[in-house]
């Protein structure tokens, strides 16, 4: 099995993290890094003498790397991913895949046409606790799912190129679609821009599904405490995934309520269980999936089609937000929206 070589475009927050995990894989190496800011690249030339650095993005496309990682602002994802695919490279794009549905659809089609891997950085789909939660949902262990509530709150990091929905909600939308294996059909949104005009920093998303299940996503750059939590409420049991609590990342509650005919409500308070999970860094598993897909030609878990579905939801949310009518919107009306953020 020959070594795979990777090029990373964008040496900001995510670029170094992905590069570290790719380098930790067997028979894999990051051999090239590109960034428009030469100052970011300077330490690399000293620390890794064998690594090539460049401020010319096209150098990566014309190199002999097998795969390209794109860890740049969202608005650049489409052009960079398209350029890499057209040059025969396999591509891993940070979330969200693109800034609108039409761009995402084009990239997915291009990857299929060129028989290249297109993958998106939905890192939480690789979290062992999220995978255990998915098993509970899919197997019916929690019973009929009434609703799911997701919270992703913190103080910062503020952005001026995208709003909090496009920055944080891709994580929770991807988790939601991964857990359920189905798309929402209705969306409502409330969002507010407190610190920067027209850049929403707090948002509430309400999603409806054909079977009556609902989901609520709350994202914020303006909360005092860091919260990353997903609560799944079923009629048999309930579960809470808390990404900020490594020791008890997933808890299953044998709790519930039942309505009697008399009428009346009875409550059940049972045990709380904490499943054991072998912890492996999700980003490592994501990078491993990317490398394996390149070698085998198989489809990675967070493939381009998954990224497209998340962008469809985000585009519908953005459309609803800009309409400012406060009513439910049918998501299929915007499934081919060209609205950009």
RORO-27189 format. One line per field, with one value per residue: z, x, y of N, C-alpha, C in turn. Coordinates in Angstrom, 3 decimals. Atoms other than C-alpha are relative to their C-alpha. Example, Ala and Ser with C-alpha at 12.3 -4.5 7.8 and 13.67 -1.06 7.14 Angstrom:
2
nZ: [0.000:-0.060]
nX: [0.890:-0.820]
nY: [-1.190:-1.190]
caZ: [7.800:7.140]
caX: [12.300:13.670]
caY: [-4.500:-1.060]
cZ: [0.000:0.730]
cX: [0.900:-0.770]
cY: [1.200:1.090]
//
This chain:
341
nZ: [0.000:0.131:-0.820:0.562:-0.308:-0.109:-0.033:-0.817:0.388:-1.152:-1.214:-1.072:-1.177:0.269:0.819:-0.791:-0.705:0.963:0.415:-1.077:0.015:1.208:-0.221:-0.964:0.660:0.622:1.439:0.424:-0.348:0.566:0.661:0.560:-0.659:0.697:-0.683:0.610:-0.946:-0.108:-1.397:-0.597:0.545:-0.367:-0.991:0.568:0.741:-0.992:-0.745:0.909:1.145:1.187:0.419:0.925:-0.306:1.110:-0.080:1.256:-0.176:1.176:-0.134:-0.576:1.053:0.991:-0.667:0.108:-1.183:0.297:-0.546:-0.384:-1.088:0.147:-1.322:0.287:-0.200:0.724:1.336:0.929:0.092:1.308:1.023:-0.323:0.167:1.435:0.593:-0.390:0.693:1.420:0.143:-0.346:-1.417:-0.964:-0.734:-1.291:-0.201:-1.309:0.033:0.872:1.289:0.829:-0.489:0.503:0.463:1.381:-0.023:-0.580:0.992:1.073:-0.492:-0.133:1.354:0.563:-0.648:0.582:1.394:0.020:-0.843:-1.104:-1.308:-0.538:-1.393:-0.742:-1.368:-1.043:-0.966:-1.086:0.450:-0.315:-1.452:-0.456:-0.762:0.964:0.671:-0.933:-0.046:1.254:-0.150:-0.878:0.749:1.134:-0.465:-0.704:-1.439:-0.685:0.348:0.985:-0.322:0.000:0.418:-0.265:-0.259:0.112:-0.454:0.261:-0.504:-0.549:0.185:1.141:0.698:0.917:1.391:0.761:1.372:-0.035:-1.263:-0.923:0.547:0.919:-0.722:-1.017:0.248:0.798:-0.891:-0.574:1.105:0.453:-1.043:0.057:1.174:-0.205:-0.982:0.449:1.351:0.772:0.109:-0.461:1.067:-0.345:-0.747:-0.523:-0.549:-0.625:-0.202:-0.375:0.151:-1.119:-0.007:1.342:0.845:1.064:-0.288:-1.107:-0.950:-0.739:0.883:-0.381:1.163:-0.276:1.161:-0.080:0.844:0.475:-0.999:-1.157:-0.864:0.113:-0.489:-0.272:-0.042:-0.560:0.181:-0.485:-0.288:-1.005:-1.272:-0.927:-0.246:1.170:-0.022:1.226:-0.541:0.797:-0.814:0.799:-0.856:0.535:-0.906:-0.847:-0.777:0.464:0.002:0.091:0.437:-0.463:0.522:-0.928:-1.169:0.530:-0.863:0.114:1.229:0.363:-1.095:0.403:-1.129:0.031:-0.523:0.966:-0.503:0.703:-0.255:-0.207:0.513:-1.046:0.533:-0.959:0.511:-0.907:0.354:-0.254:-0.339:-0.108:-0.136:1.015:0.413:0.773:0.804:0.172:1.378:0.228:0.516:1.034:0.439:1.196:1.177:0.475:0.711:1.243:0.921:0.344:0.962:1.250:0.582:0.410:1.185:1.141:0.324:0.400:0.903:-0.696:-0.359:-1.416:-0.729:0.244:1.413:0.535:-0.048:-1.363:-0.084:0.771:-0.785:-1.050:0.642:0.337:-1.207:-0.338:0.984:-0.321:-1.207:0.406:0.755:-0.976:-0.791:0.799:0.262:-1.225:-0.115:-1.203:0.239:0.432:1.421:0.508:0.369:1.385:0.830:0.074:0.141:1.058:-0.160:0.323:-0.965:-0.629:-1.305]
nX: [0.854:-0.876:0.303:0.820:-0.481:1.101:-0.250:0.967:0.200:0.532:-0.747:0.557:0.386:0.205:-1.057:-1.004:0.592:0.196:-1.334:-0.550:0.648:-0.410:-1.381:0.009:0.469:-1.034:-0.177:0.598:-0.854:0.272:-1.242:0.092:0.956:0.162:0.760:-0.286:-0.811:-1.319:-0.422:0.487:-0.761:-1.415:-0.447:0.010:-1.247:-1.047:0.289:0.084:-0.825:0.386:1.327:0.029:1.003:0.203:1.114:0.731:0.886:-0.059:-1.133:0.501:0.727:-0.947:-0.960:0.299:0.719:1.185:1.190:-0.102:0.857:0.335:0.352:0.018:1.344:1.055:0.218:-1.027:0.041:0.439:-1.031:-1.178:0.330:0.164:-1.331:-0.689:0.623:-0.333:-1.397:-0.094:-0.306:1.044:0.186:0.669:0.332:0.555:1.436:0.878:-0.604:-0.001:0.836:1.363:0.355:-0.437:-1.440:-0.186:0.458:-0.989:-1.186:0.332:0.061:-1.356:-0.754:0.468:-0.461:-1.456:-0.289:-0.840:0.658:0.345:0.383:0.166:-0.477:1.020:-0.812:0.768:0.519:-1.025:-0.144:0.517:1.235:1.061:0.295:0.788:1.325:0.674:0.445:1.168:1.129:0.337:0.456:1.258:-0.184:0.579:1.415:0.349:-0.655:0.884:-0.709:-1.431:-0.423:-1.450:-0.501:-1.436:-0.075:-1.296:-0.298:-0.915:-0.840:0.810:-0.420:0.611:0.269:1.221:0.714:-0.162:0.677:-0.907:-1.225:0.171:1.090:-0.344:-0.319:1.189:0.817:-0.610:0.275:1.427:0.259:-0.707:0.744:1.344:0.034:1.089:-0.075:1.167:0.869:0.392:-1.024:0.237:-1.243:-0.082:-1.406:-0.212:-1.353:-0.162:-1.266:-0.369:1.190:0.223:-0.699:0.760:-0.877:0.813:1.055:0.799:0.538:0.985:0.125:1.094:-0.151:1.290:0.629:0.391:-1.144:-0.528:-1.363:-0.322:-1.440:-0.308:-1.422:-0.291:-1.360:0.141:0.411:-1.136:-0.506:-0.149:0.927:0.129:0.846:1.117:0.941:0.957:1.124:0.830:1.087:-0.465:-1.123:-0.549:-1.460:-0.647:-1.399:-0.616:-1.362:-0.900:-0.196:-0.623:0.192:1.393:0.416:1.334:0.795:1.310:0.911:1.215:1.023:1.055:1.338:1.053:1.333:1.018:1.329:0.933:-1.358:-1.072:-1.339:-0.920:-1.391:-0.938:-1.342:-0.851:-1.436:-0.764:-1.146:-1.029:-0.665:-1.437:-0.438:-1.434:-0.138:-0.968:0.289:0.848:-0.684:-0.862:0.866:0.400:-1.140:-0.195:1.056:-0.385:-1.104:0.495:0.842:-0.899:-0.667:0.934:1.040:1.280:0.635:-0.191:1.243:0.424:-0.286:0.525:1.459:0.370:-0.239:1.047:1.233:-0.149:0.084:1.412:0.686:-0.503:0.508:1.404:0.005:-0.384:1.131:1.038:-0.474:0.052:1.398:0.465:1.453:0.312:0.891:-0.676:-0.295:-0.253:-1.410:-0.218:0.089:-1.302:-1.004:-0.946:-0.226:-1.344:-0.282:-1.321:-0.082]
nY: [-1.194:-1.164:-1.161:-1.069:-1.349:-0.957:-1.429:-0.733:-1.394:-0.723:0.328:-0.810:0.779:1.416:0.571:0.729:1.131:1.085:0.447:0.833:1.303:0.706:0.454:1.099:1.213:0.817:-0.177:-1.265:-1.134:-1.318:-0.408:-1.348:-0.899:-1.278:-1.040:-1.298:-0.765:0.625:0.009:1.242:1.116:-0.102:0.995:1.346:0.206:0.254:1.223:1.143:-0.389:0.751:-0.421:-1.126:-1.022:-0.918:-0.948:0.151:1.148:0.874:0.910:1.243:0.711:0.500:0.888:1.425:0.481:0.809:-0.627:-1.409:-0.461:-1.416:-0.532:-1.429:-0.541:0.710:-0.562:0.483:1.456:0.487:-0.179:0.791:1.414:0.243:0.003:1.222:1.129:-0.084:0.431:1.414:0.224:0.300:-1.254:-0.116:-1.407:-0.322:-0.306:0.760:0.327:-1.211:-1.089:0.139:1.339:0.226:0.307:1.330:0.972:0.068:0.705:1.418:0.550:-0.009:1.076:1.260:0.048:0.202:1.165:-0.455:-0.086:-1.314:0.228:-1.244:0.144:0.131:0.746:0.606:1.288:0.998:0.101:1.294:-0.162:-0.281:1.262:0.811:-0.618:0.375:1.385:-0.011:-0.561:0.852:1.310:-0.143:0.153:-1.155:-0.053:-1.022:-1.267:-1.151:-1.211:-0.102:-1.371:-0.158:-1.303:-0.236:-1.362:-0.414:-1.417:-0.020:-0.957:-0.784:-0.031:-1.095:0.456:0.798:-0.121:1.114:1.174:0.678:0.350:1.035:0.946:1.188:1.115:0.618:0.512:1.259:0.998:0.310:0.828:1.265:0.781:0.356:0.540:-0.608:-1.458:-0.756:-0.505:-1.367:-0.729:-1.337:-0.537:-1.314:-0.337:-1.397:-0.549:-0.918:-0.731:-0.439:-0.094:0.986:1.254:0.568:0.678:0.954:0.502:1.151:0.684:1.037:0.864:0.958:1.184:0.510:0.859:-0.802:-0.281:-1.353:-0.221:-1.399:-0.267:-1.315:-0.315:-1.349:-0.475:-1.045:0.586:0.008:1.352:0.858:1.129:0.796:1.057:0.487:0.764:0.770:0.370:1.063:0.390:1.095:-0.523:-1.267:0.019:-1.297:-0.017:-1.246:0.031:-0.693:0.862:1.215:1.165:0.443:-0.653:0.480:0.546:0.504:-0.153:0.814:-0.905:-0.288:-0.319:0.715:-0.546:1.029:-0.346:-0.459:-0.117:-0.227:0.245:0.679:-0.265:1.086:-0.461:1.171:-0.182:-0.732:0.808:-0.684:1.026:-0.135:-0.158:-0.185:-1.356:-0.340:-1.359:0.029:-0.516:1.081:0.939:-0.670:0.047:1.405:0.317:-0.649:0.766:1.313:-0.164:-0.215:1.277:1.057:-0.481:0.057:-1.265:-0.345:-0.268:-1.384:-0.244:-1.246:-0.009:-0.378:-1.437:-0.660:-0.017:-1.002:-1.307:-0.221:-0.455:-1.336:-0.957:-0.228:-0.828:-1.348:-0.548:-0.325:-1.130:-1.224:-0.343:-0.667:0.080:0.751:1.134:1.213:0.055:1.333:0.021:0.377:-1.201:-0.636:1.058:-0.379:-1.428:-0.514:-1.063:0.073:-0.658]
caZ: [0.000:-1.211:0.824:0.233:0.024:0.950:0.349:2.764:1.582:4.478:7.543:10.020:12.713:11.096:8.627:11.236:13.125:10.020:8.941:12.342:12.066:8.474:9.459:12.248:9.767:8.472:4.960:4.782:4.818:4.364:1.840:0.865:2.537:0.833:2.418:1.076:4.191:3.967:7.682:8.590:6.452:7.745:10.869:8.735:6.599:9.747:11.512:8.472:6.008:3.677:3.478:0.543:1.293:-1.150:-1.340:-4.804:-4.420:-7.966:-6.973:-4.942:-7.897:-10.160:-7.577:-7.279:-4.035:-3.945:-1.791:-1.054:2.207:1.934:5.269:4.089:4.464:3.246:0.280:-1.227:-0.855:-4.205:-6.411:-4.574:-4.459:-8.123:-9.056:-7.114:-8.638:-12.160:-11.550:-10.498:-6.746:-4.021:-1.813:1.856:2.441:5.844:6.766:5.297:1.858:-0.003:0.436:-1.565:-2.941:-6.621:-5.860:-3.697:-6.365:-8.982:-6.829:-6.066:-9.776:-10.730:-8.179:-9.563:-13.138:-12.337:-10.036:-7.202:-3.476:-2.263:1.510:3.964:7.469:9.528:12.366:14.905:12.751:13.694:17.448:19.135:21.456:18.527:16.794:19.909:20.074:16.431:17.217:20.034:17.731:14.723:16.747:18.478:21.938:22.811:21.412:19.206:19.024:20.026:19.606:19.556:21.041:20.122:21.784:20.612:22.638:23.607:23.901:20.438:18.091:16.218:12.418:9.952:6.800:7.836:10.505:13.449:11.526:8.782:11.318:14.073:12.856:10.227:13.126:14.629:11.318:10.275:13.635:13.314:9.777:10.758:13.789:11.971:8.386:7.105:6.103:7.699:5.670:7.542:8.976:11.190:12.309:14.676:14.737:16.069:15.288:18.509:17.953:14.185:11.860:9.587:11.149:13.301:16.469:18.140:16.310:17.008:14.338:14.528:12.175:11.450:9.975:8.142:11.087:13.471:15.103:15.804:16.394:17.858:17.286:19.359:18.301:19.768:19.805:22.723:25.703:28.865:29.080:26.527:25.787:23.174:23.950:22.069:23.908:22.325:23.852:23.119:24.531:25.974:27.089:26.681:25.948:26.314:24.388:26.035:24.119:26.961:29.441:28.267:31.262:30.718:27.089:26.606:29.242:28.777:31.050:31.769:32.285:30.707:31.074:30.152:29.817:31.186:30.026:33.421:32.546:34.316:33.777:35.372:35.465:35.279:36.997:36.321:36.218:34.323:32.308:30.765:27.871:27.552:24.343:23.184:22.705:19.472:18.361:15.869:13.569:13.390:12.368:9.792:8.245:8.343:6.485:3.842:3.310:3.193:0.664:-1.593:-1.391:-1.864:-3.972:-1.369:-0.103:3.117:5.803:5.363:1.563:-0.692:-0.836:2.945:2.717:0.069:2.343:5.138:2.757:1.601:5.170:5.813:2.577:3.548:6.981:5.394:2.999:5.875:7.833:5.001:4.325:7.960:7.870:10.869:9.211:8.407:5.031:2.948:2.542:-0.892:-2.226:-1.642:-2.418:-5.501:-4.078:-5.415:-2.433:-1.188:2.323]
caX: [0.000:1.661:1.858:-0.753:0.280:-1.952:-1.981:-3.695:-5.143:-5.670:-3.418:-5.748:-7.718:-8.674:-5.816:-3.158:-5.563:-6.449:-2.790:-1.774:-4.312:-3.418:0.245:-0.684:-2.170:-0.126:1.237:0.026:1.813:1.013:3.600:2.299:0.563:-0.826:-2.012:-2.298:-0.536:3.187:3.593:1.499:3.700:7.066:7.195:6.416:9.497:11.617:9.879:9.312:12.143:10.697:7.278:6.613:4.790:3.318:1.110:-0.088:-3.119:-2.767:0.563:-1.366:-3.598:-0.566:1.351:1.414:-0.623:-3.422:-5.836:-6.509:-7.902:-9.727:-9.822:-10.638:-13.584:-16.920:-17.197:-14.047:-15.028:-16.763:-14.027:-11.217:-12.964:-13.903:-10.322:-8.984:-11.498:-10.796:-7.117:-7.930:-7.540:-9.638:-11.107:-11.979:-13.775:-14.386:-18.047:-20.288:-19.581:-20.521:-22.381:-25.446:-27.250:-26.400:-22.657:-22.938:-24.920:-22.321:-19.444:-21.212:-21.902:-18.324:-16.849:-19.011:-18.074:-14.341:-14.598:-12.961:-13.769:-15.593:-15.943:-17.053:-15.722:-18.755:-16.468:-19.194:-20.507:-17.274:-17.643:-17.987:-20.699:-22.728:-22.410:-23.678:-26.580:-27.388:-27.578:-30.040:-32.228:-32.067:-32.634:-35.720:-34.197:-35.444:-38.891:-40.723:-38.706:-40.789:-38.192:-34.501:-32.982:-29.472:-27.548:-24.220:-23.454:-20.340:-18.920:-17.334:-15.670:-17.337:-17.158:-17.772:-18.071:-20.936:-23.619:-23.890:-26.236:-23.706:-20.874:-22.284:-25.529:-23.831:-22.542:-25.981:-27.818:-25.317:-25.731:-29.518:-29.607:-27.093:-29.111:-32.438:-31.558:-34.281:-34.754:-36.989:-39.954:-40.675:-38.433:-38.943:-36.161:-35.662:-32.320:-30.899:-27.873:-26.768:-23.149:-22.728:-25.463:-26.817:-24.540:-26.854:-25.132:-28.006:-30.460:-33.222:-34.138:-37.318:-37.491:-40.526:-40.639:-43.373:-43.980:-44.659:-41.242:-39.698:-36.192:-34.895:-31.402:-30.094:-26.787:-25.068:-21.797:-23.077:-23.537:-21.401:-21.041:-19.812:-22.564:-22.509:-25.445:-27.974:-31.043:-33.142:-36.586:-38.272:-41.399:-39.411:-36.167:-34.233:-30.581:-28.251:-25.003:-22.774:-19.577:-18.160:-18.201:-15.663:-16.228:-19.985:-20.412:-23.535:-26.189:-29.326:-32.270:-34.961:-37.488:-40.811:-44.443:-47.642:-51.174:-53.978:-57.582:-58.977:-57.337:-54.033:-50.308:-47.929:-44.191:-41.372:-38.049:-35.582:-31.846:-29.334:-26.760:-23.508:-22.387:-18.682:-17.066:-13.500:-12.480:-10.719:-10.401:-13.260:-11.019:-8.603:-11.471:-12.601:-9.133:-8.817:-12.131:-10.895:-7.668:-9.461:-11.966:-9.138:-7.445:-10.571:-12.785:-15.507:-17.845:-16.834:-19.432:-19.541:-19.526:-20.464:-24.121:-24.332:-22.767:-25.326:-28.230:-26.868:-26.444:-30.055:-31.270:-29.036:-30.162:-33.806:-33.087:-31.358:-34.280:-36.747:-34.628:-34.477:-38.202:-38.822:-42.399:-42.209:-44.112:-43.227:-41.625:-41.572:-37.935:-38.422:-39.301:-35.685:-33.937:-32.349:-31.930:-29.019:-29.151:-25.637:-24.680]
caY: [0.000:3.162:6.326:9.003:12.647:15.556:19.273:21.662:24.971:27.361:27.448:29.125:27.289:23.969:23.503:22.606:20.319:18.329:18.202:16.801:14.004:13.173:12.951:10.534:8.057:5.170:5.614:9.223:12.558:16.233:17.375:20.797:23.748:26.841:30.071:33.605:34.915:34.137:34.915:31.877:29.665:30.888:28.646:25.589:26.056:26.000:23.103:20.869:21.295:18.663:20.342:22.649:25.904:28.379:31.457:30.406:28.148:26.806:25.243:22.673:21.810:21.294:19.232:15.439:15.283:12.710:14.659:18.307:19.676:23.002:24.852:28.359:30.780:29.379:31.734:30.207:26.543:26.162:27.604:25.840:22.469:22.750:23.600:20.627:18.195:19.455:18.703:15.139:15.559:13.975:16.707:17.182:20.501:22.026:22.581:23.776:22.350:25.547:28.821:27.752:24.716:25.168:25.177:22.067:20.231:21.093:19.833:16.547:15.999:16.925:14.507:11.705:12.574:12.648:9.609:11.527:11.494:14.586:14.734:17.405:18.032:16.974:15.957:15.194:12.358:10.589:11.101:7.655:8.992:10.355:6.988:5.227:7.703:6.965:3.245:3.973:6.061:3.739:0.549:1.949:1.596:5.069:4.319:6.786:9.997:12.988:15.713:16.526:19.656:20.803:23.640:25.052:28.157:30.100:33.602:34.011:33.415:36.245:36.253:39.065:36.929:34.626:34.564:32.194:29.896:29.122:28.969:26.727:25.154:22.920:20.807:20.246:19.908:17.225:15.432:15.613:14.207:11.522:10.417:10.310:9.442:11.770:15.393:18.023:19.282:22.509:25.188:28.212:30.543:33.437:35.216:38.461:40.611:42.268:43.316:43.590:44.876:42.146:39.474:37.361:36.158:34.248:31.992:29.490:26.942:24.842:21.871:19.695:16.184:14.281:11.924:14.799:14.734:18.131:19.423:22.653:24.025:26.933:28.491:31.528:33.443:35.500:33.180:33.162:29.366:26.867:24.355:21.593:19.365:17.240:15.908:13.153:12.634:9.317:7.756:4.828:6.456:9.684:10.413:13.363:13.810:16.427:17.117:19.240:16.336:13.729:11.449:11.266:12.248:10.129:9.451:7.353:8.148:5.575:8.337:9.181:10.102:8.276:9.648:7.452:7.363:8.510:11.181:11.522:11.398:8.918:9.431:6.925:7.612:4.822:4.384:6.509:4.559:5.757:3.535:2.825:4.036:3.590:7.205:8.092:11.695:12.271:14.311:11.372:9.064:11.613:11.813:8.033:7.727:10.172:8.226:4.868:6.165:7.341:3.939:1.801:4.047:3.603:6.277:8.075:8.601:12.387:12.310:15.197:14.162:14.480:17.933:18.882:17.904:20.085:23.032:22.552:22.949:25.971:27.647:27.166:28.637:31.634:32.121:32.013:34.464:36.970:36.746:37.767:36.552:34.264:31.419:27.818:27.265:24.121:23.145:21.607:25.067:26.026:22.752:24.343:27.817:29.850:32.190:32.920:33.899]
cZ: [0.000:0.916:-0.768:0.393:-0.068:-0.052:0.796:-0.474:1.150:1.284:1.129:1.218:-0.297:-0.784:0.790:0.719:-0.943:-0.433:1.053:-0.045:-1.262:0.159:0.957:-0.581:-0.548:-1.506:-0.511:0.481:-0.657:-0.568:-0.496:0.738:-0.752:0.856:-0.626:0.877:0.220:1.447:0.709:-0.412:0.499:1.041:-0.564:-0.713:0.939:0.654:-0.894:-1.288:-1.281:-0.537:-0.912:0.404:-1.161:0.298:-1.278:0.072:-1.156:0.073:0.562:-1.075:-0.989:0.600:-0.168:1.238:-0.439:0.435:0.432:1.102:-0.171:1.340:-0.067:0.268:-0.953:-1.430:-1.031:-0.266:-1.414:-1.036:0.263:-0.185:-1.476:-0.688:0.312:-0.737:-1.483:-0.275:0.509:1.445:0.755:0.974:1.310:0.279:1.406:-0.149:-0.024:-1.378:-0.892:0.621:-0.562:-0.625:-1.389:-0.057:0.529:-0.992:-1.111:0.443:0.122:-1.377:-0.615:0.597:-0.561:-1.427:-0.081:0.824:1.081:1.287:0.336:1.384:0.710:1.470:1.055:1.124:1.042:-0.418:0.305:1.497:0.476:0.777:-0.920:-0.752:0.894:0.100:-1.250:0.078:0.862:-0.732:-1.084:0.427:0.672:1.499:0.803:-0.246:-1.119:0.412:-0.106:-0.553:0.336:0.191:-0.023:0.398:-0.277:0.296:0.545:-0.140:-1.079:-0.673:-1.038:-1.388:-0.665:-1.443:-0.092:1.343:0.827:-0.523:-0.895:0.691:0.904:-0.346:-0.914:0.858:0.437:-1.073:-0.483:1.023:-0.106:-1.183:0.143:0.978:-0.593:-1.359:-0.825:0.068:0.627:-1.193:0.292:0.861:0.450:0.610:0.640:0.271:0.259:-0.175:1.065:-0.118:-1.350:-0.865:-1.082:0.174:1.244:0.913:0.930:-0.915:0.606:-1.261:0.474:-1.274:0.239:-0.995:-0.317:1.040:1.260:0.964:-0.232:0.518:0.175:0.102:0.476:-0.135:0.405:0.131:1.255:1.325:0.924:0.199:-1.308:0.162:-1.375:0.383:-0.973:0.896:-0.909:0.933:-0.718:0.982:0.883:0.914:-0.624:0.071:-0.161:-0.395:0.353:-0.379:0.939:1.240:-0.439:0.819:-0.127:-1.250:-0.446:1.224:-0.543:1.243:-0.206:0.674:-1.063:0.692:-0.855:0.407:0.094:-0.489:1.035:0.065:1.128:-0.626:1.066:-0.504:0.371:0.249:0.238:0.079:-1.127:-0.335:-0.869:-0.804:-0.096:-1.486:-0.039:-0.665:-1.020:-0.492:-1.291:-1.260:-0.568:-0.814:-1.325:-1.034:-0.454:-1.047:-1.378:-0.698:-0.495:-1.250:-1.247:-0.431:-0.598:-1.052:0.623:0.366:1.471:0.657:-0.310:-1.445:-0.492:0.030:1.368:0.192:-0.736:0.798:1.111:-0.584:-0.395:1.199:0.349:-0.958:0.256:1.244:-0.353:-0.764:0.939:0.807:-0.776:-0.355:1.191:0.142:1.182:-0.200:-0.425:-1.509:-0.405:-0.559:-1.458:-0.942:-0.217:-0.235:-1.105:0.068:-0.351:0.957:0.650:1.325:-0.137]
cX: [0.883:-0.440:-0.883:0.604:-1.170:0.523:-1.106:-0.050:-0.691:0.668:-0.442:-0.297:-0.031:1.135:1.041:-0.556:-0.194:1.346:0.618:-0.593:0.326:1.414:0.080:-0.543:1.187:0.005:-0.714:0.873:-0.518:1.315:-0.030:-1.072:-0.022:-0.839:0.388:0.899:1.335:0.474:-0.471:0.868:1.445:0.436:0.060:1.303:1.151:-0.191:0.010:0.742:-0.426:-1.364:0.085:-1.107:-0.080:-1.153:-0.831:-0.844:0.119:1.172:-0.443:-0.705:0.961:1.042:-0.423:-0.721:-1.232:-1.282:0.263:-1.007:-0.227:-0.535:0.066:-1.397:-1.028:-0.160:0.995:-0.110:-0.295:1.118:1.217:-0.264:-0.153:1.363:0.752:-0.566:0.351:1.442:0.204:0.300:-1.254:-0.079:-0.752:-0.195:-0.534:-1.479:-0.227:0.629:0.131:-0.925:-1.410:-0.190:0.539:1.484:0.249:-0.418:1.032:1.236:-0.262:-0.021:1.394:0.841:-0.403:0.520:1.486:0.432:1.040:-0.825:-0.245:-0.584:-0.084:0.324:-1.089:0.586:-0.833:-0.668:0.976:0.232:-0.583:-1.317:-1.179:-0.378:-0.791:-1.421:-0.798:-0.525:-1.262:-1.241:-0.459:-0.564:-1.365:0.113:-0.592:-1.502:-0.258:0.641:-1.006:0.707:1.478:0.330:1.521:0.382:1.495:0.248:1.392:0.103:1.073:0.004:-0.833:0.619:-0.636:-0.293:-1.256:-0.682:0.140:-0.652:0.943:1.294:-0.196:-1.056:0.363:0.331:-1.268:-0.960:0.567:-0.242:-1.452:-0.316:0.653:-0.758:-1.283:-0.034:-1.150:0.109:-1.218:-0.812:-0.506:1.077:-0.542:1.306:-0.245:1.470:0.137:1.462:0.192:1.248:0.406:-1.257:0.001:0.814:-0.663:0.917:-0.731:-1.124:-0.671:-0.624:-0.981:-0.245:-1.137:0.185:-1.379:-0.725:-0.404:1.126:0.490:1.433:0.205:1.506:0.203:1.505:0.246:1.495:0.010:-0.518:1.208:0.630:0.086:-0.897:-0.004:-0.779:-1.126:-0.850:-1.017:-1.082:-0.855:-1.080:0.382:1.134:0.456:1.517:0.531:1.457:0.569:1.478:1.000:0.314:0.601:-0.269:-1.401:-0.618:-1.395:-0.663:-1.357:-0.890:-1.228:-1.109:-1.065:-1.306:-1.025:-1.348:-0.997:-1.353:-0.860:-0.354:0.999:1.323:0.828:1.419:0.868:1.378:0.874:1.465:0.556:1.224:0.937:0.743:1.502:0.322:1.516:0.205:1.130:-0.377:-0.820:0.703:0.967:-0.821:-0.473:1.118:0.281:-1.026:0.318:1.092:-0.467:-0.861:0.847:0.611:-0.968:-1.005:-1.379:-0.513:0.234:-1.335:-0.538:0.324:-0.698:-1.513:-0.533:0.192:-1.055:-1.291:0.061:-0.113:-1.439:-0.774:0.437:-0.530:-1.468:-0.137:0.329:-1.121:-1.114:0.377:-0.143:-1.422:-0.639:-1.522:-0.438:-0.952:0.828:0.187:0.277:1.412:0.210:-0.111:1.357:1.120:0.996:0.323:1.430:0.387:1.346:-0.031:0.797]
cY: [1.235:1.131:0.976:1.337:0.971:1.430:0.680:1.440:0.708:-0.443:0.925:-0.848:-1.500:-0.634:-0.773:-1.219:-1.189:-0.561:-0.913:-1.402:-0.790:-0.556:-1.181:-1.306:-0.783:0.241:1.261:1.150:1.275:0.526:1.436:0.786:1.317:0.943:1.335:0.860:-0.708:-0.091:-1.268:-1.184:-0.028:-1.034:-1.420:-0.311:-0.326:-1.360:-1.239:0.352:-0.702:0.433:1.218:0.960:0.981:0.946:-0.039:-1.276:-0.992:-0.983:-1.352:-0.825:-0.665:-0.945:-1.460:-0.545:-0.786:0.697:1.421:0.295:1.492:0.500:1.521:0.548:-0.620:0.503:-0.527:-1.500:-0.490:0.087:-0.872:-1.493:-0.348:-0.072:-1.280:-1.213:-0.009:-0.414:-1.432:-0.303:-0.464:1.180:-0.215:1.479:0.190:0.393:1.505:-0.168:1.225:1.036:-0.037:-1.371:-0.282:-0.364:-1.408:-1.082:-0.175:-0.781:-1.500:-0.666:-0.101:-1.123:-1.361:-0.165:-0.325:-1.213:0.336:0.027:1.464:-0.232:1.347:-0.248:0.041:-0.853:-0.731:-1.301:-1.135:-0.135:-1.329:0.110:0.290:-1.274:-0.942:0.535:-0.350:-1.426:-0.070:0.495:-0.967:-1.358:0.055:-0.140:1.156:0.111:0.984:1.324:1.137:1.237:-0.124:1.472:0.060:1.418:0.084:1.483:0.276:1.518:0.107:-1.358:0.734:0.017:1.211:-0.390:-0.853:0.199:-1.278:-1.273:-0.790:-0.430:-1.209:-1.045:-1.166:-1.219:-0.724:-0.501:-1.333:-1.106:-0.461:-0.919:-1.371:-0.898:-0.570:-0.687:0.526:1.508:0.660:0.490:1.405:0.640:1.351:0.493:1.356:0.267:1.485:0.375:1.063:0.870:0.548:0.055:-1.073:-1.282:-0.599:-0.810:-0.956:-0.460:-1.225:-0.589:-1.067:-0.798:-0.989:-1.126:-0.577:-0.841:0.747:0.288:1.421:0.050:1.492:0.140:1.435:0.225:1.447:0.228:0.875:-0.548:-0.158:-1.380:-0.778:-1.219:-0.652:-1.251:-0.344:-0.892:-0.669:-0.515:-1.033:-0.393:-1.189:0.449:1.313:-0.073:1.409:-0.204:1.360:-0.027:0.668:-0.841:-1.336:-1.249:-0.579:0.616:-0.414:-0.613:-0.428:-0.014:-0.885:0.800:0.216:0.328:-0.721:0.575:-1.145:0.491:0.700:1.484:0.227:-0.370:-0.695:0.193:-1.195:0.580:-1.222:0.375:0.860:-0.848:0.831:-1.062:0.258:0.103:0.121:1.356:0.095:1.390:-0.033:0.495:-1.034:-1.004:0.585:-0.074:-1.427:-0.439:0.586:-0.804:-1.362:0.087:0.216:-1.325:-1.019:0.447:-0.057:1.381:0.304:0.322:1.395:0.381:1.268:0.087:0.370:1.504:0.799:0.089:1.046:1.402:0.312:0.528:1.424:1.055:0.312:0.871:1.443:0.688:0.432:1.227:1.302:0.400:0.706:-0.006:-0.852:-1.151:-1.212:0.030:-1.437:-0.064:-0.358:1.194:0.634:-1.002:0.303:1.486:0.384:1.114:-0.217:0.723:1.291]
//
